[in-house]
Amino acid sequence: MTTKSRFLRLNSLVSYVPSEDDGDEIYITYKGEKIAPTGSTYYKMPHGELALNIEIPLEQSEEWAELELWDHDVLSRNDLLGSFKLKVDEVDDGFSAELIQKEPRSRYVLNWGVIERSSAKKIPSSRTKG
């Protein structure tokens, strides 16, 4: 038996206007957990595009996903730059979303998609010992 699993794919993040002149030190959270970067505290994000190539498993009933973009600070609390609200009910790998902010001071766009993968579901064996 084959089942399909859905994944939120984060393709890239584009910085058009960072909140700091020399670029932001950013990280991304999903459901309160840091998901990127995985090998360091933050990405240094000046102007330009950063390839992410991250896949996050989605629940079959999940219609919306919210990601938060944070600016890492050493001497003060980290700053929430804003969030991306993504409608994840359609399978397609060509979406873009602009960062939603309370106080516009930077401009980021997330390129993302929803993908499906088939996986074989194991059926328990009904053998009896004799």
TORPA-4810 file (N, C-alpha, C, O; in nm, 3 decimals):
<nodes>
NODE_1_0.085_-0.118_0.000_0.000_0.000_0.000_0.089_0.125_0.000_0.190_0.129_0.071_M
NODE_2_0.053_0.224_-0.078_0.132_0.346_-0.090_0.054_0.464_-0.033_-0.065_0.480_-0.061_T
NODE_3_0.123_0.546_0.047_0.063_0.669_0.098_0.145_0.786_0.048_0.262_0.771_0.012_T
NODE_4_0.083_0.904_0.047_0.154_1.024_0.004_0.175_1.115_0.124_0.084_1.139_0.203_K
NODE_5_0.296_1.165_0.136_0.330_1.260_0.241_0.357_1.395_0.177_0.417_1.403_0.070_S
NODE_6_0.311_1.502_0.244_0.333_1.637_0.194_0.445_1.704_0.273_0.463_1.681_0.392_R
NODE_7_0.520_1.788_0.201_0.630_1.862_0.262_0.626_2.007_0.217_0.596_2.036_0.101_F
NODE_8_0.656_2.097_0.309_0.676_2.237_0.276_0.823_2.250_0.238_0.911_2.219_0.318_L
NODE_9_0.849_2.295_0.117_0.987_2.311_0.070_1.021_2.459_0.068_0.954_2.539_0.002_R
NODE_10_1.125_2.496_0.142_1.175_2.634_0.141_1.290_2.638_0.043_1.397_2.584_0.070_L
NODE_11_1.269_2.702_-0.071_1.369_2.705_-0.177_1.476_2.811_-0.154_1.595_2.781_-0.158_N
NODE_12_1.433_2.935_-0.129_1.530_3.043_-0.108_1.466_3.160_-0.037_1.344_3.174_-0.033_S
NODE_13_1.551_3.244_0.020_1.510_3.367_0.086_1.583_3.481_0.016_1.704_3.476_-0.004_L
NODE_14_1.508_3.585_-0.021_1.566_3.699_-0.091_1.555_3.822_-0.001_1.448_3.855_0.049_V
NODE_15_1.669_3.889_0.019_1.673_4.013_0.095_1.683_4.129_-0.002_1.782_4.144_-0.074_S
NODE_16_1.578_4.212_-0.005_1.580_4.332_-0.088_1.628_4.452_-0.006_1.704_4.536_-0.055_Y
NODE_17_1.583_4.458_0.120_1.624_4.566_0.211_1.642_4.505_0.349_1.543_4.479_0.418_V
NODE_18_1.768_4.481_0.393_1.788_4.430_0.529_1.759_4.541_0.631_1.763_4.659_0.597_P
NODE_19_1.730_4.502_0.755_1.699_4.603_0.857_1.826_4.671_0.909_1.817_4.779_0.968_S
NODE_20_1.944_4.610_0.889_2.070_4.670_0.930_2.154_4.700_0.807_2.149_4.627_0.708_E
NODE_21_2.231_4.808_0.811_2.309_4.852_0.694_2.405_4.745_0.642_2.423_4.732_0.521_D
NODE_22_2.467_4.669_0.733_2.564_4.568_0.691_2.501_4.429_0.674_2.572_4.330_0.660_D
NODE_23_2.369_4.422_0.675_2.298_4.295_0.660_2.249_4.243_0.794_2.299_4.281_0.899_G
NODE_24_2.150_4.156_0.789_2.091_4.097_0.909_2.154_3.962_0.940_2.203_3.893_0.850_D
NODE_25_2.153_3.926_1.067_2.194_3.792_1.110_2.063_3.717_1.138_2.008_3.728_1.248_E
NODE_26_2.015_3.641_1.041_1.879_3.589_1.050_1.876_3.438_1.076_1.969_3.363_1.044_I
NODE_27_1.764_3.397_1.136_1.731_3.256_1.147_1.579_3.243_1.133_1.506_3.340_1.149_Y
NODE_28_1.533_3.121_1.104_1.391_3.096_1.075_1.337_2.996_1.176_1.402_2.896_1.207_I
NODE_29_1.215_3.022_1.227_1.148_2.928_1.317_1.015_2.883_1.257_0.953_2.953_1.178_T
NODE_30_0.973_2.763_1.299_0.844_2.705_1.259_0.788_2.634_1.381_0.853_2.546_1.438_Y
NODE_31_0.669_2.671_1.421_0.604_2.615_1.540_0.693_2.630_1.663_0.702_2.540_1.747_K
NODE_32_0.760_2.745_1.673_0.842_2.775_1.789_0.980_2.713_1.791_1.056_2.735_1.885_G
NODE_33_1.014_2.635_1.689_1.144_2.569_1.683_1.229_2.628_1.571_1.178_2.655_1.462_E
NODE_34_1.355_2.648_1.597_1.447_2.697_1.493_1.468_2.587_1.390_1.502_2.474_1.425_K
NODE_35_1.447_2.621_1.262_1.464_2.522_1.155_1.580_2.557_1.062_1.627_2.472_0.986_I
NODE_36_1.627_2.681_1.067_1.738_2.719_0.979_1.809_2.840_1.039_1.744_2.930_1.091_A
NODE_37_1.940_2.842_1.032_2.027_2.738_0.979_2.043_2.625_1.079_2.013_2.642_1.198_P
NODE_38_2.089_2.511_1.033_2.105_2.397_1.122_2.247_2.386_1.177_2.265_2.335_1.288_T
NODE_39_2.346_2.432_1.105_2.485_2.416_1.148_2.546_2.537_1.215_2.662_2.533_1.256_G
NODE_40_2.470_2.645_1.228_2.524_2.766_1.291_2.409_2.843_1.356_2.293_2.803_1.347_S
NODE_41_2.442_2.953_1.421_2.342_3.031_1.493_2.253_3.112_1.399_2.133_3.127_1.424_T
NODE_42_2.312_3.164_1.291_2.237_3.250_1.198_2.302_3.249_1.061_2.415_3.204_1.043_Y
NODE_43_2.226_3.302_0.964_2.280_3.332_0.831_2.311_3.481_0.828_2.230_3.560_0.876_Y
NODE_44_2.424_3.520_0.774_2.451_3.662_0.749_2.382_3.696_0.618_2.413_3.638_0.514_K
NODE_45_2.288_3.790_0.622_2.201_3.815_0.508_2.210_3.960_0.463_2.131_4.043_0.508_M
NODE_46_2.304_3.992_0.372_2.304_4.124_0.310_2.199_4.124_0.198_2.108_4.041_0.201_P
NODE_47_2.209_4.212_0.101_2.119_4.209_-0.016_2.146_4.082_-0.094_2.260_4.036_-0.102_H
NODE_48_2.042_4.025_-0.152_2.062_3.909_-0.239_1.980_3.789_-0.198_1.893_3.797_-0.112_G
NODE_49_2.009_3.677_-0.265_1.932_3.554_-0.247_2.016_3.448_-0.177_2.134_3.430_-0.206_E
NODE_50_1.952_3.378_-0.084_2.015_3.270_-0.009_1.939_3.141_-0.037_1.819_3.132_-0.010_L
NODE_51_2.008_3.040_-0.092_1.944_2.910_-0.115_1.922_2.841_0.019_2.013_2.836_0.102_A
NODE_52_1.802_2.789_0.041_1.770_2.723_0.167_1.763_2.571_0.153_1.827_2.498_0.229_L
NODE_53_1.685_2.523_0.056_1.671_2.379_0.031_1.634_2.302_0.158_1.702_2.207_0.196_N
NODE_54_1.525_2.344_0.223_1.478_2.284_0.346_1.339_2.224_0.320_1.256_2.286_0.254_I
NODE_55_1.315_2.104_0.373_1.183_2.042_0.362_1.129_2.014_0.502_1.199_1.959_0.587_E
NODE_56_1.004_2.054_0.523_0.938_2.038_0.652_0.815_1.950_0.632_0.730_1.982_0.548_I
NODE_57_0.802_1.839_0.705_0.683_1.755_0.691_0.557_1.831_0.732_0.558_1.906_0.830_P
NODE_58_0.449_1.812_0.657_0.320_1.873_0.687_0.219_1.765_0.724_0.226_1.653_0.675_L
NODE_59_0.126_1.801_0.811_0.014_1.713_0.840_-0.080_1.714_0.720_-0.090_1.816_0.652_E
NODE_60_-0.147_1.604_0.692_-0.237_1.599_0.576_-0.348_1.703_0.585_-0.391_1.755_0.482_Q
NODE_61_-0.394_1.734_0.706_-0.504_1.829_0.722_-0.457_1.975_0.731_-0.539_2.066_0.737_S
NODE_62_-0.327_1.998_0.731_-0.271_2.133_0.747_-0.297_2.217_0.623_-0.261_2.177_0.512_E
NODE_63_-0.360_2.334_0.642_-0.389_2.425_0.531_-0.300_2.548_0.532_-0.277_2.608_0.427_E
NODE_64_-0.251_2.586_0.649_-0.167_2.706_0.663_-0.042_2.671_0.742_-0.045_2.587_0.832_W
NODE_65_0.067_2.736_0.709_0.191_2.725_0.786_0.243_2.866_0.808_0.234_2.951_0.719_A
NODE_66_0.297_2.890_0.926_0.353_3.022_0.955_0.499_3.005_0.998_0.530_2.929_1.090_E
NODE_67_0.585_3.077_0.930_0.728_3.079_0.962_0.763_3.218_1.013_0.707_3.317_0.967_L
NODE_68_0.854_3.224_1.109_0.898_3.353_1.161_1.043_3.377_1.122_1.125_3.285_1.125_E
NODE_69_1.073_3.501_1.087_1.210_3.541_1.053_1.261_3.630_1.166_1.201_3.732_1.199_L
NODE_70_1.373_3.588_1.225_1.431_3.657_1.340_1.568_3.714_1.305_1.641_3.659_1.222_W
NODE_71_1.603_3.825_1.370_1.736_3.884_1.362_1.808_3.853_1.494_1.762_3.893_1.601_D
NODE_72_1.919_3.782_1.485_1.997_3.743_1.603_2.076_3.864_1.654_2.144_3.932_1.577_H
NODE_73_2.067_3.889_1.784_2.143_3.996_1.849_2.225_3.938_1.962_2.180_3.847_2.031_D
NODE_74_2.345_3.992_1.982_2.433_3.943_2.087_2.408_4.017_2.218_2.401_3.954_2.324_V
NODE_75_2.396_4.148_2.213_2.385_4.229_2.335_2.243_4.258_2.380_2.222_4.310_2.489_L
NODE_76_2.145_4.225_2.299_2.005_4.248_2.336_1.920_4.130_2.289_1.971_4.035_2.231_S
NODE_77_1.792_4.138_2.316_1.701_4.031_2.273_1.697_4.022_2.121_1.711_4.124_2.052_R
NODE_78_1.677_3.902_2.070_1.661_3.885_1.925_1.535_3.956_1.880_1.436_3.963_1.953_N
NODE_79_1.539_4.008_1.758_1.426_4.084_1.705_1.347_4.001_1.605_1.403_3.942_1.513_D
NODE_80_1.216_3.997_1.625_1.127_3.934_1.528_1.111_4.031_1.411_1.052_4.138_1.427_L
NODE_81_1.163_3.994_1.295_1.150_4.079_1.177_1.011_4.069_1.117_0.960_4.166_1.059_L
NODE_82_0.948_3.953_1.130_0.814_3.934_1.076_0.786_3.787_1.053_0.860_3.700_1.098_G
NODE_83_0.677_3.760_0.982_0.639_3.622_0.957_0.593_3.605_0.812_0.554_3.699_0.744_S
NODE_84_0.599_3.480_0.770_0.547_3.439_0.639_0.427_3.349_0.666_0.441_3.247_0.733_F
NODE_85_0.310_3.385_0.615_0.190_3.301_0.628_0.168_3.234_0.493_0.143_3.300_0.393_K
NODE_86_0.176_3.101_0.493_0.175_3.025_0.369_0.053_2.934_0.363_0.028_2.857_0.456_L
NODE_87_-0.022_2.942_0.255_-0.137_2.852_0.233_-0.081_2.726_0.168_-0.039_2.729_0.053_K
NODE_88_-0.081_2.616_0.243_-0.011_2.494_0.202_-0.107_2.382_0.160_-0.073_2.264_0.173_V
NODE_89_-0.225_2.417_0.110_-0.323_2.315_0.073_-0.313_2.271_-0.073_-0.389_2.185_-0.116_D
NODE_90_-0.221_2.329_-0.149_-0.206_2.297_-0.292_-0.062_2.254_-0.321_0.034_2.317_-0.276_E
NODE_91_-0.049_2.145_-0.397_0.084_2.096_-0.433_0.135_2.174_-0.554_0.078_2.166_-0.663_V
NODE_92_0.243_2.250_-0.534_0.306_2.330_-0.638_0.438_2.379_-0.580_0.447_2.405_-0.459_D
NODE_93_0.540_2.392_-0.661_0.671_2.432_-0.610_0.712_2.572_-0.656_0.831_2.603_-0.659_D
NODE_94_0.615_2.657_-0.691_0.650_2.787_-0.745_0.587_2.905_-0.676_0.546_3.000_-0.743_G
NODE_95_0.577_2.903_-0.544_0.514_3.013_-0.471_0.619_3.110_-0.416_0.735_3.074_-0.397_F
NODE_96_0.575_3.234_-0.391_0.655_3.336_-0.323_0.567_3.405_-0.221_0.447_3.421_-0.242_S
NODE_97_0.627_3.446_-0.110_0.553_3.519_-0.007_0.641_3.629_0.048_0.761_3.610_0.071_A
NODE_98_0.581_3.745_0.068_0.654_3.858_0.124_0.640_3.857_0.276_0.535_3.820_0.330_E
NODE_99_0.745_3.898_0.344_0.747_3.905_0.490_0.641_4.002_0.539_0.632_4.115_0.490_L
NODE_100_0.559_3.958_0.636_0.458_4.044_0.697_0.520_4.102_0.824_0.566_4.028_0.911_I
NODE_101_0.521_4.235_0.835_0.587_4.303_0.945_0.492_4.397_1.017_0.398_4.449_0.958_Q
NODE_102_0.519_4.418_1.147_0.443_4.519_1.222_0.494_4.658_1.187_0.415_4.750_1.163_K
NODE_103_0.626_4.673_1.184_0.688_4.801_1.148_0.780_4.777_1.029_0.888_4.720_1.045_E
NODE_104_0.739_4.819_0.909_0.824_4.794_0.792_0.960_4.861_0.804_0.970_4.984_0.811_P
NODE_105_1.063_4.779_0.808_1.200_4.831_0.812_1.292_4.747_0.726_1.409_4.782_0.706_R
NODE_106_1.241_4.636_0.674_1.319_4.550_0.587_1.224_4.486_0.486_1.102_4.493_0.501_S
NODE_107_1.281_4.424_0.382_1.197_4.358_0.283_1.260_4.224_0.246_1.370_4.217_0.192_R
NODE_108_1.186_4.118_0.275_1.228_3.982_0.244_1.118_3.910_0.169_0.999_3.934_0.192_Y
NODE_109_1.158_3.821_0.078_1.063_3.735_0.006_1.112_3.592_0.018_1.231_3.564_-0.002_V
NODE_110_1.019_3.502_0.050_1.049_3.359_0.061_0.995_3.288_-0.063_0.877_3.302_-0.096_L
NODE_111_1.080_3.211_-0.131_1.037_3.128_-0.244_1.018_2.987_-0.189_1.109_2.930_-0.128_N
NODE_112_0.899_2.931_-0.211_0.864_2.806_-0.145_0.768_2.722_-0.229_0.721_2.767_-0.334_W
NODE_113_0.740_2.604_-0.183_0.644_2.517_-0.251_0.597_2.407_-0.159_0.646_2.391_-0.047_G
NODE_114_0.499_2.332_-0.207_0.450_2.213_-0.138_0.470_2.096_-0.233_0.428_2.101_-0.348_V
NODE_115_0.535_1.993_-0.183_0.561_1.875_-0.266_0.499_1.753_-0.199_0.471_1.753_-0.079_I
NODE_116_0.478_1.649_-0.278_0.428_1.521_-0.228_0.527_1.412_-0.263_0.592_1.415_-0.368_E
NODE_117_0.538_1.315_-0.174_0.621_1.197_-0.199_0.540_1.073_-0.162_0.469_1.071_-0.062_R
NODE_118_0.553_0.972_-0.244_0.489_0.844_-0.213_0.583_0.763_-0.125_0.704_0.762_-0.145_S
NODE_119_0.523_0.695_-0.029_0.602_0.605_0.056_0.522_0.478_0.077_0.401_0.481_0.094_S
NODE_120_0.592_0.368_0.076_0.526_0.239_0.096_0.489_0.224_0.243_0.572_0.245_0.331_A
NODE_121_0.365_0.189_0.267_0.319_0.167_0.403_0.334_0.019_0.435_0.286_-0.067_0.361_K
NODE_122_0.401_-0.010_0.546_0.424_-0.148_0.583_0.297_-0.210_0.640_0.228_-0.150_0.723_K
NODE_123_0.267_-0.329_0.593_0.152_-0.403_0.643_0.206_-0.509_0.738_0.294_-0.587_0.701_I
NODE_124_0.152_-0.514_0.860_0.203_-0.613_0.956_0.184_-0.755_0.904_0.083_-0.787_0.841_P
NODE_125_0.281_-0.837_0.931_0.276_-0.976_0.890_0.175_-1.052_0.974_0.164_-1.029_1.094_S
NODE_126_0.102_-1.143_0.912_0.001_-1.220_0.987_0.046_-1.365_1.000_-0.038_-1.455_1.013_S
NODE_127_0.174_-1.389_0.997_0.225_-1.526_1.013_0.202_-1.574_1.155_0.207_-1.497_1.251_R
NODE_128_0.176_-1.700_1.167_0.161_-1.761_1.298_0.272_-1.863_1.316_0.312_-1.931_1.221_T
NODE_129_0.319_-1.873_1.437_0.423_-1.971_1.466_0.359_-2.106_1.484_0.253_-2.118_1.546_K
NODE_130_0.423_-2.209_1.431_0.361_-2.339_1.441_0.444_-2.446_1.493_0.398_-2.560_1.505_G
</nodes>
